[in-house]
Amino acid sequence: MRFGVNFRSEPVPAFAVRHNGVVVAYLNRCAHVAMELDWQPGEFFEPGAEFLMCATHGALYDPATGACRGGACMGHGGLRALTVVEREGMVFWVPDAQARPTG
């Protein structure tokens, strides 16, 4: 699922995915170059569904942590995580000091 946040006062796309039964969320920005990751809107996993993959340069990220696992992101860090909680089947994003709601 895609959604928007204000990150450091700049509107930035973000996304949440479920992997191994756990929901995680990240800014939708590759650590290599600030490009959106998704292949198609809302499609973030590489064909084997083991890693999140940047559609532009093929950087691979661990879905559980956002850490770079290979490709163009090596040496550039990982994805910026966002806090999410799941209650009664609903997923909620929890803003922080740098990532605030849009609008």
Secondary structure, 3 states (H helix, E strand, C coil): CEEEEEECCEEEEEEEEEECCEEEEEECCCCCCCCCCCCCCCCCECCCCCCEECCCCCCEECCCCCCEEEHHHCCCCCCCEEEEEEECCEEEEECCCCEECCC
